[in-house]
């Protein structure tokens, strides 16, 4: 227990002792190790108060009257400091400053061992009566009980606080477990819904693409027909509107198809085979796959790929399928970001994406950077929340579910949007992950 916890108890003991014996001053000490510390004092003057505080802490083995009473667990007293033989001059001077001639000190005993002392002094010389001595001894016994009760109460309070915190932690863990179970049940449900949506969605996409081609064929057929100018202009306008609408349907259909695919990836169980994998080869293959995929969707897409591979990156024990999936999504996000910036008609803009690896000793770092439009701060805050709805134009919307799948199924240790991600330039994505023996981050 600290001194502060029991201070009100010590203050009451000191003042009550002084009143009981009609003393000039009273003080309470407590034993801490092999030292005697001042716990409380009631002094008649400021000089007396300062003199008392200057006397402590003191060794139990010192010659002071409080130290002797605590060391020997017996009562000590002086009837007249000024006239008793053998009293050091320094003690007499201290008594003059504190304004007393006689003093009595009784130990506070707990199971026969002194835990402190109570001392009362008076200005006039003389002895203390037996009734006063008995009264002070009885009060010392009661003081020990009060101190122990206060100590036990503080211990119970501290224990209660710890139990309350443990209960809060337990409830939090229970809530997280329930949430985890709910999220786990969403996997099969999501897969079923996604499969049901995918078939009609494919029809929408295919018929929209076919209809775009039909409008071009219709235009070619009408070119051979002689029509008045006003009617041809009206037909051209209608055909253009129809083609634009069909292209929008096709564009949003592809977007919806991408969402369905991501839902299927999120709900898919298993992480593949866990095996040693060359990090640089893994990143190189992911770059090539992502680039082929982007050009298959947009043949005119062009980006400069820069590779900054550490030859010492070596081999890491990972789930290559999961890491590849994360890298593909990150790289695809980078392609999306540079396409967006190019679409903003930036003069002289050259799309660029850089993949780098670094051997960090116990872990390997993979970093993907691009010079695209960047990730807004409000999206960064939500990009790693499961099932958080991100804006459709957000570069983070296609990779966050893979990062969560990796953390849950592949044993990665620290997938998170940490300070490194937040402090990178806007056109930058980062992957932080860890594997069992040699981590990838």
Rosetta blueprint (number, residue, H / E / L):
1 X L
2 X L
3 X H
4 X H
5 X H
6 X H
7 X H
8 X H
9 X H
10 X H
11 X H
12 X H
13 X H
14 X H
15 X H
16 X H
17 X H
18 X H
19 X H
20 X H
21 X H
22 X L
23 X L
24 X L
25 X E
26 X E
27 X E
28 X E
29 X E
30 X E
31 X E
32 X E
33 X L
34 X L
35 X E
36 X E
37 X E
38 X E
39 X E
40 X E
41 X E
42 X E
43 X L
44 X L
45 X L
46 X H
47 X H
48 X H
49 X H
50 X H
51 X H
52 X H
53 X H
54 X H
55 X L
56 X L
57 X L
58 X E
59 X E
60 X L
61 X L
62 X L
63 X L
64 X L
65 X H
66 X H
67 X H
68 X H
69 X H
70 X H
71 X H
72 X H
73 X L
74 X L
75 X L
76 X E
77 X E
78 X E
79 X L
80 X L
81 X L
82 X L
83 X L
84 X L
85 X L
86 X L
87 X L
88 X L
89 X H
90 X H
91 X H
92 X H
93 X H
94 X H
95 X H
96 X H
97 X H
98 X H
99 X L
100 X L
101 X L
102 X E
103 X E
104 X E
105 X E
106 X E
107 X E
108 X E
109 X E
110 X E
111 X L
112 X L
113 X E
114 X E
115 X E
116 X E
117 X E
118 X E
119 X E
120 X E
121 X E
122 X E
123 X L
124 X L
125 X L
126 X L
127 X L
128 X L
129 X L
130 X H
131 X H
132 X H
133 X H
134 X H
135 X H
136 X H
137 X H
138 X H
139 X H
140 X H
141 X H
142 X H
143 X H
144 X H
145 X H
146 X H
147 X H
148 X H
149 X H
150 X H
151 X H
152 X H
153 X H
154 X H
155 X H
156 X H
157 X H
158 X H
159 X H
160 X H
161 X H
162 X H
163 X H
164 X H
165 X H
166 X H
167 X H
168 X H
169 X H
170 X H
171 X H
172 X H
173 X H
174 X H
175 X H
176 X H
177 X H
178 X H
179 X H
180 X H
181 X H
182 X H
183 X H
184 X H
185 X H
186 X H
187 X H
188 X H
189 X H
190 X H
191 X H
192 X H
193 X H
194 X H
195 X H
196 X H
197 X H
198 X H
199 X H
200 X H
201 X H
202 X H
203 X H
204 X H
205 X H
206 X H
207 X H
208 X H
209 X H
210 X H
211 X H
212 X H
213 X H
214 X H
215 X H
216 X H
217 X H
218 X H
219 X H
220 X H
221 X H
222 X H
223 X H
224 X L
225 X L
226 X L
227 X L
228 X L
229 X H
230 X H
231 X H
232 X H
233 X H
234 X H
235 X H
236 X H
237 X H
238 X H
239 X H
240 X H
241 X H
242 X H
243 X H
244 X H
245 X H
246 X H
247 X H
248 X H
249 X H
250 X H
251 X H
252 X H
253 X H
254 X H
255 X H
256 X H
257 X H
258 X H
259 X H
260 X H
261 X H
262 X H
263 X H
264 X H
265 X H
266 X H
267 X H
268 X L
269 X L
270 X L
271 X L
272 X L
273 X L
274 X E
275 X E
276 X E
277 X E
278 X E
279 X H
280 X H
281 X H
282 X H
283 X H
284 X H
285 X H
286 X H
287 X H
288 X H
289 X H
290 X H
291 X H
292 X H
293 X H
294 X H
295 X H
296 X H
297 X H
298 X L
299 X L
300 X L
301 X L
302 X L
303 X L
304 X E
305 X E
306 X E
307 X E
308 X E
309 X L
310 X L
311 X L
312 X L
313 X L
314 X L
315 X E
316 X E
317 X E
318 X E
319 X E
320 X H
321 X H
322 X H
323 X H
324 X H
325 X H
326 X H
327 X H
328 X H
329 X H
330 X H
331 X H
332 X H
333 X H
334 X H
335 X H
336 X H
337 X H
338 X H
339 X H
340 X H
341 X H
342 X H
343 X H
344 X L
345 X L
346 X L
347 X L
348 X L
349 X L
350 X L
351 X L
352 X E
353 X E
354 X E
355 X E
356 X E
357 X E
358 X E
359 X E
360 X L
361 X L
362 X L
363 X E
364 X E
365 X E
366 X E
367 X E
368 X E
369 X E
370 X E
371 X L
372 X L
373 X L
374 X L
375 X L
376 X L
377 X H
378 X H
379 X H
380 X H
381 X H
382 X H
383 X L
384 X L
385 X L
386 X L
387 X L
388 X L
389 X L
390 X L
391 X L
392 X L
393 X L
394 X L
395 X L
396 X L
397 X L
398 X L
399 X L
400 X H
401 X H
402 X H
403 X H
404 X H
405 X H
406 X H
407 X H
408 X H
409 X H
410 X L
411 X L
412 X L
413 X L
414 X L
415 X L
416 X L
417 X L
418 X L
419 X H
420 X H
421 X H
422 X H
423 X H
424 X L
425 X L
426 X L
427 X L
428 X E
429 X E
430 X E
431 X E
432 X L
433 X L
434 X L
435 X L
436 X L
437 X L
438 X L
439 X E
440 X E
441 X L
